[in-house]
Amino acid sequence: MEYQTKISEEEIEELPLFTFDGEIVVIDHENKVQTAVEDLLSYPYIGFDTETKPAFKKGVTHQVGLLQLATDKRVYLFRLNKCGFPKELQALLANEEVTKVGVGIRDDIRGLRKLGNFTPASFLDLQIFAKAFKIEEMSFSKLMSIIFHVKISKRQRTSNWEAPKLTPAQVHYAATDAWGALKMYKALKSGKSQLQQVS
């Protein structure tokens, strides 16, 4: 299947808005991590992303606040600022048998390694993978527009990911990023550009 190599902001504006509305599990306590990790370990491919509270002052940085991991059926949002970065999660990210698919993942991994000294294994970056299909765009939202003909709202990107409670908009935005990465990989691999929601 042939894809556009590039897409303009004007073209994106014409596309329908997409947000993941399947099952989302927010993990905010360490005692909920093990069950989630066991489920994730049962899949050969999972979607991957992180979110960090933005710093608006020079010299101020924040640690990764949210780790998103997605299967076809559901998305887990690990609130690392609340549940920590337990060994089970680190072991999953170091597991060679589970491929973690994300977009522009180098900084995500670097941020996570500041929280735990794990050795990342089996990560696949869609920015590199998409080049084989002559796609020149690098951002998650533009890749989604090219592959699935949808647009993604970026409004929540610079919101507070360490807030006491995440808003529904934050939850859906974060879930869309990880689930979308997994779906794009599967679509490119299979040659079918169908974005089917899971209820």
Backbone bond lengths (Angstrom), bond angles and torsions (degrees), N, CA, C in turn:
res aa  C-N    CA-C-N  psi(-1)  N-CA   C-N-CA  omega(-1)  CA-C   N-CA-C  phi
1 M - - - 1.459 - - 1.530 109.94 -
2 E 1.339 115.73 138.49 1.461 120.44 -179.20 1.524 110.83 -98.92
3 Y 1.323 115.79 137.73 1.456 121.86 179.48 1.520 110.04 -115.90
4 Q 1.347 115.04 156.94 1.459 118.58 170.13 1.523 108.17 -59.23
5 T 1.324 117.01 146.22 1.466 118.49 176.73 1.522 110.31 -83.66
6 K 1.348 116.33 -32.33 1.467 121.32 179.89 1.522 109.53 -138.66
7 I 1.338 115.68 163.32 1.462 120.33 176.74 1.531 108.70 -144.68
8 S 1.324 116.22 138.91 1.468 120.83 -177.68 1.523 110.88 -91.69
9 E 1.323 115.87 161.36 1.476 120.72 177.40 1.527 110.20 -60.92
10 E 1.343 116.29 -34.57 1.474 120.45 179.85 1.528 110.72 -65.09
11 E 1.320 116.06 -41.17 1.467 120.04 178.19 1.534 110.72 -65.15
12 I 1.328 115.79 -41.21 1.469 120.26 -179.45 1.527 110.92 -62.53
13 E 1.333 116.66 -39.68 1.474 121.33 -179.12 1.520 112.56 -57.11
14 E 1.319 116.58 -29.05 1.473 120.92 -177.69 1.534 112.59 -79.17
15 L 1.319 116.31 -12.73 1.473 120.24 -173.91 1.531 112.07 -84.30
16 P 1.354 117.51 153.77 1.470 120.34 177.24 1.527 111.75 -70.27
17 L 1.320 116.04 145.42 1.466 121.61 179.61 1.523 109.82 -73.78
18 F 1.333 116.14 138.05 1.466 120.30 179.59 1.520 110.75 -125.00
19 T 1.328 115.61 135.19 1.467 122.24 172.01 1.522 107.85 -140.44
20 F 1.318 116.29 136.35 1.469 120.20 176.41 1.522 109.46 -64.15
21 D 1.333 116.38 128.83 1.469 118.19 178.24 1.532 111.63 -128.51
22 G 1.329 115.14 27.06 1.457 119.69 174.83 1.530 110.61 -83.75
23 E 1.313 116.65 -159.02 1.470 121.01 -176.64 1.531 111.18 -74.41
24 I 1.318 115.59 128.01 1.466 121.64 178.33 1.523 108.32 -124.44
25 V 1.323 116.62 126.38 1.465 121.63 -179.28 1.526 108.61 -113.41
26 V 1.334 116.36 115.97 1.468 120.88 178.63 1.530 108.78 -91.86
27 I 1.326 116.29 121.84 1.474 122.26 -179.30 1.526 107.98 -103.84
28 D 1.336 116.04 110.66 1.467 119.27 -177.57 1.524 113.11 -120.39
29 H 1.336 115.89 10.41 1.464 119.76 179.07 1.526 109.10 -144.08
30 E 1.326 115.97 142.72 1.467 120.29 -175.69 1.524 112.91 -58.61
31 N 1.326 117.99 -30.89 1.470 119.52 -177.36 1.532 113.51 -71.95
32 K 1.341 117.32 -6.29 1.469 120.71 177.92 1.532 112.06 -99.03
33 V 1.333 116.39 -5.64 1.462 120.47 -172.69 1.528 112.14 -71.06
34 Q 1.323 117.74 -45.13 1.465 122.47 -172.61 1.532 112.47 -56.37
35 T 1.332 116.92 -46.98 1.467 121.02 -178.40 1.524 110.80 -62.48
36 A 1.324 115.85 -41.35 1.465 120.32 179.44 1.522 110.83 -64.44
37 V 1.321 116.63 -44.84 1.465 121.15 -178.86 1.526 110.70 -63.14
38 E 1.336 117.38 -39.85 1.470 120.76 179.09 1.527 110.66 -60.54
39 D 1.334 116.68 -40.37 1.458 120.29 177.57 1.533 110.11 -64.76
40 L 1.330 116.65 -47.08 1.461 121.22 -178.18 1.530 112.18 -61.97
41 L 1.329 116.35 -34.29 1.470 120.89 179.90 1.530 112.81 -67.05
42 S 1.329 117.19 -14.89 1.464 120.10 -178.20 1.537 112.37 -86.19
43 Y 1.328 116.77 2.06 1.468 120.93 179.81 1.532 110.56 -114.59
44 P 1.352 117.57 140.50 1.465 119.28 178.53 1.532 112.80 -75.63
45 Y 1.343 117.00 -25.75 1.467 121.80 179.57 1.527 109.52 -131.85
46 I 1.330 116.62 135.38 1.459 120.61 174.74 1.535 108.98 -135.63
47 G 1.326 115.79 151.91 1.461 120.47 175.84 1.518 109.97 -81.81
48 F 1.332 116.34 151.04 1.469 121.71 -172.88 1.526 110.82 -140.80
49 D 1.336 115.88 137.80 1.462 121.56 172.38 1.525 108.41 -164.87
50 T 1.329 116.31 165.28 1.469 120.60 173.43 1.529 108.76 -136.78
51 E 1.323 115.44 161.18 1.471 121.49 173.72 1.527 107.97 -132.08
52 T 1.313 115.32 143.20 1.460 121.83 179.69 1.519 109.04 -131.67
53 K 1.314 116.08 138.26 1.464 120.56 176.92 1.527 109.00 -57.51
54 P 1.334 117.76 128.37 1.466 118.97 -178.96 1.524 112.38 -68.82
55 A 1.314 114.99 148.38 1.470 120.39 176.30 1.523 107.73 -109.96
56 F 1.314 115.54 120.89 1.464 119.24 -177.38 1.531 112.44 -98.61
57 K 1.338 116.33 1.99 1.473 120.24 177.91 1.510 109.10 -115.60
58 K 1.310 115.63 142.32 1.459 120.80 179.85 1.530 110.07 -64.07
59 G 1.331 114.88 135.14 1.464 119.27 177.89 1.528 114.06 86.89
60 V 1.352 116.16 -6.99 1.473 120.14 179.12 1.529 108.59 -97.40
61 T 1.324 116.72 129.05 1.457 120.23 175.17 1.517 109.80 -131.09
62 H 1.306 116.11 155.70 1.467 121.15 178.38 1.525 109.02 -122.95
63 Q 1.329 114.84 155.16 1.460 119.43 176.71 1.529 109.39 -81.57
64 V 1.327 115.67 161.33 1.469 120.12 177.68 1.528 108.81 -56.71
65 G 1.327 116.38 126.25 1.465 120.43 -177.98 1.513 113.58 -97.87
66 L 1.344 116.04 -24.88 1.467 119.99 -174.27 1.522 110.18 -141.63
67 L 1.339 115.78 134.14 1.466 122.51 173.90 1.514 107.23 -117.43
68 Q 1.327 116.03 123.00 1.462 120.36 -179.96 1.521 109.92 -108.03
69 L 1.324 116.96 126.88 1.455 122.70 177.05 1.527 108.11 -129.43
70 A 1.343 116.42 129.33 1.468 120.21 -171.66 1.523 112.52 -125.01
71 T 1.328 115.21 140.94 1.464 121.88 166.65 1.536 106.02 -107.49
72 D 1.314 116.78 179.37 1.468 119.24 176.54 1.526 110.99 -61.49
73 K 1.318 115.73 -30.80 1.465 120.18 -171.54 1.520 114.64 -92.80
74 R 1.326 117.19 -33.38 1.469 118.73 -175.25 1.524 111.14 -153.18
75 V 1.331 114.35 163.76 1.467 120.04 177.83 1.523 108.67 -121.68
76 Y 1.329 115.70 131.88 1.460 121.42 175.84 1.522 108.83 -101.36
77 L 1.317 116.12 130.32 1.462 121.87 175.84 1.522 107.99 -111.68
78 F 1.325 116.42 107.58 1.462 121.50 -179.37 1.526 108.48 -91.93
79 R 1.334 116.96 112.63 1.461 121.59 179.14 1.531 108.34 -82.58
80 L 1.315 116.22 87.37 1.462 121.29 -172.53 1.521 112.89 -61.29
81 N 1.333 116.54 -27.15 1.471 119.15 177.91 1.530 111.22 -71.28
82 K 1.334 117.18 -12.98 1.472 120.74 178.67 1.533 112.72 -112.47
83 C 1.345 116.94 -40.94 1.474 119.44 -176.40 1.523 112.60 -97.81
84 G 1.347 116.96 -4.34 1.457 119.64 -177.26 1.528 110.82 76.17
85 F 1.323 115.75 -165.94 1.471 121.13 -179.61 1.533 107.90 -126.61
86 P 1.359 115.60 72.44 1.465 121.04 -172.63 1.530 113.45 -60.39
87 K 1.333 114.65 159.79 1.468 121.67 -178.69 1.530 112.01 -58.07
88 E 1.338 117.70 -33.87 1.471 120.14 -179.67 1.529 110.86 -61.18
89 L 1.332 115.64 -41.39 1.464 120.67 179.34 1.525 110.36 -67.85
90 Q 1.320 115.86 -42.62 1.465 119.65 179.18 1.530 110.29 -62.53
91 A 1.331 116.28 -40.00 1.471 120.44 -179.93 1.531 110.76 -65.12
92 L 1.324 117.25 -36.06 1.470 121.00 177.86 1.531 110.61 -63.66
93 L 1.328 116.45 -42.86 1.464 120.84 -179.25 1.532 111.80 -71.63
94 A 1.332 115.95 -17.39 1.466 121.02 177.52 1.533 111.86 -99.45
95 N 1.321 116.68 -0.02 1.467 121.86 -176.19 1.533 110.39 -78.23
96 E 1.324 116.26 122.33 1.474 120.52 -176.60 1.521 112.65 -75.72
97 E 1.336 117.80 -16.86 1.464 120.12 -175.10 1.529 113.16 -89.75
98 V 1.327 116.92 -8.59 1.465 120.92 177.74 1.529 107.71 -114.98
99 T 1.334 116.72 114.83 1.462 120.88 179.99 1.522 109.68 -83.99
100 K 1.337 115.51 125.77 1.465 121.80 179.61 1.525 108.42 -100.08
101 V 1.342 116.69 119.41 1.467 121.71 -174.70 1.525 110.07 -107.48
102 G 1.338 116.49 125.52 1.459 119.70 178.83 1.521 110.86 -147.65
103 V 1.312 116.12 -178.28 1.468 121.90 -179.58 1.530 108.79 -119.46
104 G 1.341 116.82 119.82 1.461 120.22 -179.43 1.517 111.93 60.05
105 I 1.322 116.08 56.79 1.471 120.91 -166.41 1.529 115.05 -86.52
106 R 1.327 118.12 -7.77 1.468 119.72 -174.37 1.532 112.52 -57.53
107 D 1.330 116.42 -47.07 1.469 119.51 -179.55 1.527 111.85 -68.16
108 D 1.355 116.18 -34.03 1.472 120.27 177.81 1.525 110.02 -60.69
109 I 1.335 115.57 -47.08 1.467 120.36 -178.47 1.530 110.32 -65.82
110 R 1.323 116.04 -41.27 1.463 120.06 179.33 1.526 110.50 -59.88
111 G 1.325 116.75 -43.37 1.463 121.26 179.14 1.516 112.33 -63.31
112 L 1.326 116.42 -40.38 1.468 120.77 -179.94 1.527 111.38 -69.29
113 R 1.331 116.81 -34.17 1.470 119.45 -178.70 1.525 112.22 -71.94
114 K 1.322 115.91 -14.13 1.471 118.91 172.56 1.529 110.47 -75.25
115 L 1.327 115.69 -20.13 1.472 120.57 -179.49 1.526 112.40 -94.05
116 G 1.326 116.22 -26.16 1.467 119.95 -177.77 1.509 110.05 -156.96
117 N 1.304 117.03 140.87 1.464 121.39 -174.48 1.529 111.15 -89.41
118 F 1.350 116.46 66.72 1.462 120.35 178.07 1.537 109.43 -100.04
119 T 1.328 115.98 161.84 1.468 120.74 176.84 1.520 108.18 -103.72
120 P 1.342 118.53 107.26 1.466 120.36 -175.84 1.524 111.34 -63.64
121 A 1.331 115.90 138.07 1.464 120.65 -179.79 1.525 110.41 -139.24
122 S 1.330 115.72 147.20 1.473 123.09 175.93 1.529 112.59 55.86
123 F 1.335 116.03 51.46 1.465 120.98 172.28 1.527 108.47 -101.47
124 L 1.319 116.24 139.10 1.456 121.26 179.77 1.527 108.86 -124.68
125 D 1.327 116.12 122.95 1.464 120.99 -178.08 1.525 109.61 -97.64
126 L 1.330 115.93 118.23 1.466 120.42 -178.87 1.523 112.64 -63.39
127 Q 1.324 117.64 -25.25 1.465 119.38 177.50 1.527 110.37 -60.94
128 I 1.323 116.03 -34.33 1.473 120.62 178.40 1.527 109.95 -83.64
129 F 1.315 117.14 -43.59 1.467 122.79 -177.33 1.529 111.12 -61.03
130 A 1.346 116.96 -40.05 1.473 121.27 -176.14 1.528 112.38 -68.00
131 K 1.323 116.84 -22.85 1.473 119.99 179.87 1.521 111.75 -61.98
132 A 1.324 116.85 -29.41 1.468 120.69 178.44 1.528 111.35 -65.04
133 F 1.344 115.64 -18.96 1.467 121.31 179.42 1.533 110.70 -102.73
134 K 1.344 115.23 15.24 1.470 123.82 178.91 1.535 113.53 63.68
135 I 1.342 116.69 18.39 1.472 120.41 175.93 1.522 107.90 -80.20
136 E 1.316 116.22 126.49 1.465 120.13 -176.53 1.526 113.63 -97.71
137 E 1.332 117.46 -16.81 1.460 120.21 -179.40 1.528 110.07 -71.66
138 M 1.345 116.34 148.16 1.459 120.79 -175.11 1.526 113.74 -115.08
139 S 1.330 118.03 -22.78 1.468 119.20 -173.91 1.527 111.23 -79.35
140 F 1.336 115.48 152.29 1.457 121.27 178.76 1.527 110.90 -56.36
141 S 1.332 116.61 -48.09 1.467 119.84 -174.54 1.528 111.82 -65.03
142 K 1.340 117.08 -39.36 1.478 118.81 179.76 1.526 111.53 -71.80
143 L 1.323 116.87 -35.37 1.464 119.90 175.65 1.529 110.31 -62.96
144 M 1.329 116.81 -42.43 1.467 120.69 177.60 1.532 110.65 -61.55
145 S 1.333 116.41 -40.07 1.466 120.43 179.86 1.525 111.64 -65.43
146 I 1.333 116.85 -40.80 1.464 120.60 -179.63 1.527 111.61 -70.77
147 I 1.315 116.70 -45.16 1.469 120.48 -173.40 1.528 112.60 -79.62
148 F 1.345 117.00 -39.52 1.466 119.74 -174.12 1.533 114.68 -115.88
149 H 1.340 117.61 -1.91 1.476 121.11 179.50 1.523 112.28 57.70
150 V 1.335 115.31 46.17 1.467 121.62 175.38 1.528 108.14 -133.22
151 K 1.327 116.38 162.23 1.469 118.62 173.59 1.524 109.20 -114.58
152 I 1.307 115.12 150.99 1.458 123.07 -176.72 1.524 108.83 -116.39
153 S 1.321 116.74 131.39 1.462 120.05 176.27 1.533 109.32 -73.88
154 K 1.326 116.54 134.07 1.471 120.57 179.51 1.527 111.48 -103.79
155 R 1.315 116.85 7.79 1.466 120.93 -171.69 1.526 114.42 -56.59
156 Q 1.322 116.95 -35.73 1.472 120.42 -173.60 1.527 113.82 -83.61
157 R 1.328 116.89 -7.94 1.474 120.07 -172.33 1.527 112.81 -54.39
158 T 1.322 116.64 -42.52 1.466 119.56 -176.72 1.528 112.88 -99.83
159 S 1.326 115.82 25.43 1.475 118.80 177.78 1.534 109.93 -84.05
160 N 1.324 116.39 174.76 1.469 121.41 -176.68 1.528 111.08 -83.12
161 W 1.331 115.77 103.83 1.466 120.28 -177.86 1.527 112.53 -81.93
162 E 1.329 117.09 1.22 1.469 120.36 175.20 1.526 111.17 -110.58
163 A 1.323 117.04 14.07 1.468 121.46 179.23 1.529 109.70 -58.19
164 P 1.346 117.69 150.93 1.467 119.81 179.36 1.528 112.17 -52.70
165 K 1.322 116.28 -39.15 1.473 121.02 177.46 1.522 108.40 -137.06
166 L 1.326 116.66 132.19 1.460 119.97 177.68 1.523 109.83 -75.90
167 T 1.315 116.28 142.48 1.471 120.40 177.88 1.525 109.29 -76.60
168 P 1.342 117.85 158.57 1.475 119.86 175.57 1.529 111.83 -54.64
169 A 1.335 117.26 -37.17 1.470 120.61 179.80 1.528 111.00 -64.01
170 Q 1.344 116.50 -41.57 1.469 120.16 177.47 1.533 110.93 -63.69
171 V 1.316 115.76 -45.32 1.463 121.64 -178.12 1.527 110.58 -59.03
172 H 1.328 117.10 -46.85 1.468 120.71 -177.93 1.526 111.64 -70.97
173 Y 1.321 116.56 -36.96 1.472 120.32 177.20 1.529 109.63 -62.03
174 A 1.321 116.67 -49.13 1.468 121.50 -177.82 1.526 111.36 -63.17
175 A 1.324 116.48 -41.05 1.466 120.91 179.95 1.529 110.95 -66.51
176 T 1.327 116.28 -39.30 1.467 121.16 -179.74 1.518 110.96 -59.62
177 D 1.331 117.34 -40.29 1.463 121.53 -178.21 1.533 112.01 -60.67
178 A 1.304 117.19 -48.48 1.469 119.96 -176.69 1.524 111.64 -73.96
179 W 1.335 116.34 -43.95 1.468 120.85 -179.32 1.524 110.32 -65.59
180 G 1.336 116.02 -40.86 1.454 120.85 179.93 1.517 112.58 -62.50
181 A 1.337 116.81 -38.90 1.466 120.90 178.88 1.527 110.77 -61.16
182 L 1.328 116.05 -45.33 1.467 121.07 178.88 1.524 110.40 -62.14
183 K 1.336 116.46 -45.58 1.464 121.11 -177.92 1.534 111.75 -65.45
184 M 1.338 116.79 -38.52 1.467 119.18 178.94 1.520 111.05 -64.15
185 Y 1.327 116.37 -42.69 1.463 119.98 178.42 1.528 110.21 -59.38
186 K 1.327 116.21 -47.01 1.467 120.00 -178.11 1.525 111.47 -65.10
187 A 1.336 116.56 -36.82 1.466 120.52 179.22 1.532 110.96 -66.61
188 L 1.327 116.43 -45.39 1.465 120.24 179.23 1.529 110.72 -62.63
189 K 1.319 115.31 -40.97 1.461 120.32 -177.43 1.533 111.83 -67.84
190 S 1.332 115.75 -38.06 1.472 119.72 -175.83 1.528 113.05 -91.68
191 G 1.356 116.64 -17.38 1.459 119.80 -177.38 1.506 113.68 80.19
192 K 1.334 117.04 11.42 1.475 120.81 179.33 1.517 109.50 -114.21
193 S 1.318 117.28 122.64 1.468 121.24 -178.43 1.528 111.31 -101.47
194 Q 1.293 116.05 63.02 1.459 119.76 177.94 1.522 108.77 -114.86
195 L 1.313 115.14 123.91 1.469 120.41 -178.80 1.515 107.57 -104.15
196 Q 1.331 116.58 96.93 1.453 120.22 -178.18 1.514 109.95 -105.04
197 Q 1.314 114.50 125.42 1.454 120.14 178.05 1.529 109.77 -70.47
198 V 1.285 115.48 157.57 1.462 120.56 174.17 1.518 106.83 -111.61
199 S 1.302 116.14 131.14 1.472 117.39 179.51 1.515 108.90 -90.57
